Amino acid sequence: MFIYICRLFLNMKKLLTIYLILLCSNMFAQTGNIRGFVYDKKTGEPIMFCNVFLKGTSIGSATDVNGMYNISKVTTGNYTITATYLGYDTSEVNIKLKAGQILNQNLELSESSVKLEEIKVSAEREEMKTEVKVATIKISKKDLEMIPTIGGEPDLAQYMQIVPGVVFTGDQGGQLYIRGGSPIQNKVLLDGMIIYSPFHSIGLFSVFDSDIIRNTDVFTGGFNAEYGGRISSIMDIKTIDGNKKEFGGKITSNTFGTKLLAQGPILKTGNTSFVFSGKTSYLDKSSDIFYKYPILYFSKDGLPYSYTDLYGKISTNGKNGSKISLFGFNFLDNVDYEVSKLDWQSKGIGTEFILIPAGSPVLIEGNFAWSSYNISLDEQQSPLRESGIQGFNMGFDFSYFLPKGKLKYGFDIHGFSTEFKTFNSVNSLIEQNENTSEFSAFFNYQYSSTRFIIEPGIRIQKYTLGLSPEPRLGIKYNLSEKVRLKLASGLYSQNILSTTSDQDVVNLFTGIISSPEEIPDRQDGSAYKHKFQKAQHLIAGLEYDLAKNIDFQIEGYVKDFTQITNINRNMTSNSDEEFIIESGIAKGIDALVKYNSKQLYVWAVYSLSQVTRTDGATTYAPHFDRRHNVNFVTSYKFGENESWKIDIRWNLGSGFPFTQTQGFYENITFSNGINTDYTTTNGDLGIEYANLNEGRLPYYHRLDGSISKNIKLNHKTNMDITASVTNAYNRENIFYFNRIKYERVNQLPIMPSLGISITF
C-alpha cells in the first residue's frame, strides 16, 4: 500500500511539474486563454455542446455539460467570439485579448424565430470527433421524448431499455442489467449523489422526473478514471438549475398518476433560481377502473403498485460562472400483493458547486451529499426482512485546459453504514450491521491531435478491506472525416453487494450490504488476494457517419468479473458459509443505427451477448443472460407546425434461463429435533430441482405506441394530449411460474392510457 501511494505521488508530482512549466511558458508568451459559459437568454439555463469559436479562424471549442467553453493559448489581439447552436440565433461579442490574460466572457443565445429546414452541424457528431466516449450513450430531454410515453410522460426507465447492451428483465419488478453487470454493480449519480434505487417496482418508471434532467451519460463499460466504486457501469445524471428569468412549470395528469413541476427566480437579480418536482402514482386505485383484467394475478383490486417522488433544488450563479446548488429528494415505493407487502424509501440532501478562480486556468468542481435507502418485505409465510444503507459522499475535481487536451484529477470520500436482517431456508436469523469507508483518488489526462484522442488515467480505491490500483486507457482514432475507431480498457472494483443472488429469478427485495471480511477460500484451498469484487473491461468499436442524418456504431466487449461475492443460496445451517465467491464472463456485440431528421427519428439496436458465472464447481447462466435483444424505435412529426407526433417502440428478446422442476417430495423438517416422529409428522412440500438455469423461457416481445397533439394556448402556455398503449397486441410474456400452484404469471397485459399536460 505504501509503495503504491508513493508511486502515485511521484507520478502526479512529475506531471504537475511538467504542467507548471507549460503554464509558465504560456504566461510569458504572447498568448492568453478565453473561457466562459453559454446560457439560454430566456431561461438562464446553460446550453450544452454548442460551438464557440473565434470568427475568421479555425480556433474554437464546444461547451460541456455545464455550458462552459475554454479556448487555450490564443495569440493576443482583437477577436469576435461567436456562439452557434441549432434552433438559436448566433451570438457574437467583440473582445481584446492581452498577453498572459485569462479572459472570462459569457454569452447568451436566443431561440431562433426562423425554422431551420435541416441540420447542418451536429453537436453530437462534433463531440464524437473530440471525445473518446467508448461505450457511452448521451441522453438529453429531447431524446427521452422520442420513445412512446406511457401515461403521456417520458421516463428515463423506458429510455434505458433501448440502450445498446441493456437487458430489462420485466415490467413487474424488472431490473436493468448492463452488459453482464447486475443492478448493484451499476452506480447511479444524481448531481454527484449516489442513488441506491433509481427504478420503481413497476419497471415502467424511474424515480426521476424527465423534465428536471438536463443530461444523462450512461457508461456501459470501459469508463475512465473519473468514476469508480462499481465493476460494471455508471449512470451520471445532471439536473437543470431552474428558470432564472421567469416563473413557469408543468402540470400532468393521466391514468397512471399526476405530476407538478415548478421553477423560477428567487431573487430579482436573476442569479438565483429554484426547481421543484413532485409526482405520484395512483395505479393501485385506477387500475381497478381502467385495467380490470382477469389475468391480473397479484391482487383482486388491480395492480398493487404506488409511488411518490419529491425533488427540490436551489441554485445561485456568480457573474464569472461560479455556481452552487443545494438539492434534496424523497422517493417512496409500495407494492401490496395479497400475500406480501414491500416498501422502500430513498432520501437524501446534497450540494454541488463549480468555482472559477480569477486569474487561474483551473476549474474546481465539488460535491457533498448524504443519502439513505431502506427496504422491507413482509410476507405471510416468512418473517419480516429488512435492509438499509445510509452514508455520505464528497469529492473535489480539478481541471486544467491545455492547448491540446485536458488534465483532470481529484479525490472522493465515501462513508456508509449498512443494516441487514433476513432468514434462511430453515428460518435461522441472518444479520449484518457494518460501518465502512472508502477513499479514492484519480488522475486523468486527455491528449487530442488531428487524428488521435488518447486518454490515460489511474484511479486508486482504498477500502477498509484493502487497496485497489486501477489503470484506465481510452483511445479514439479519426480514420477519416466519417469513420472513427475506438478502444477502452481498465480495472475496476467495488465494496458493496446485493442480498439477492445472480441465481435468483424474481426477487423484489434487494438489500445492500458491505463486502464481508471473511470469505471462503478457493477450491484448491488458497486464499483470495482481495476481499472486494474485481473486474476487467475491454471494449472496441467503430463509428461511421453513413450519411448526413444516419449514424452507425458497433462495439464488441468483454467484461471479466474475476471476483464476485454472492449470497450462498444453498446455506441450510449456521455452520455453512454465508457467502460464496464466483467469477464470470460477459461478452457481446452491440450494433446501433440512428436516423435523425427534422420530422423523422429512427433508432434500431441489435445485441448479441452471453453471460456466465462459476463458483469453481458449477458454471451457469444467470437469470438475465439474454442472448438476442432487438429494439426498434421511431418517432414522426406531422401536421400544421408539426403539432402531431407518433412514437412506436418494439422490443424482442430471447428467453431468460430458469431452473426446471424435476419432481416433488415430502420434506420432514425435524422441527422437534431428535424427538420428531417422522412416521406421523406431516412434512412440507419439497421440490427437486434440475441443474441451475439449464432451461430457457419463451421469447419476449412487446409493442408500445403513442400519439400526441400539441396545442398552443398562448405565447407561453402549451397543452399536450397523449394517448398511448403498452403491449399493444396483448402479448402474454411470462413473468414467472408458480411451481407449487402450477400457475403461469404473466407480465403486464395490454394497457391503454390517456394523459394531458399543461406547460406554462
Buried (B, 14 or more C-beta within 10 A) or exposed (E): EEEEBEEBEEEBEEBBEEBEEBBEEBBEEEBBBBBBBBBBBBBBBBBBBBBBBBEEEEBBBBBBBBBBBBBBBBBBEEBEBBBBBBEBBEBEBEBEBEEBBBBBBBBBBEEEEEEEEEBEEBBEBBBBBBBBBBBBBBBBBEBBBBBBBBBBBBBBBBBBBBBBBBBBBBBBBBBBBBBBBBBBBBBBBBBBBBBBBBBBBBBBBBBBBBBBBBBBBBBBBBBBBBBBBBBBBBBBBBBBBBBBBEEBBBBBBBBBBBBBBBBBBBEEEBBBBBBBBBBBBBBBEBBBEBBEEEEBBBBEBBBBBBBBBBBBBBBBBEEBBBBBBBBBBBBBBBBBBEEBBBBBBBBBBBBBBBBBEEEEBEBBBBBBBBBBBBBBBBBEEEEEBBBBBBBBBBBBBBBBBBEEBBBBBBBBBBBBBBBBBBBBEEEEEBEBEBEBBBBBBBBBBBBBEEEEBBBBBBBBBBBBBBBBBBEBBBBBEBEEEBEBEBBBBBBBBBBBBBBBBBBBBBBBBBBBBBBBEEBBEEEEEEEBEBBBBBBBBBBBBBBBBEEEBBBBBBBBBBBBBBBBBBBBBEBEEEEEBBBBBBBBBBBBBBBBBBBBBEEEBBBBBBBBBEBBBEBEEEBBBBBBBBBEBBBBBBBBBEEEEEBBBBBBBBBBBBBBBBBBBEEEEEEBEEEEEEEBEEEEEEBEEEBEEEEBBEBBBEEBBBBBBBBBEBEEEEEEEBBBBBBBBBBBEBBEBBBBBEBEEEEEBBBBBBBEBBBEBBBB
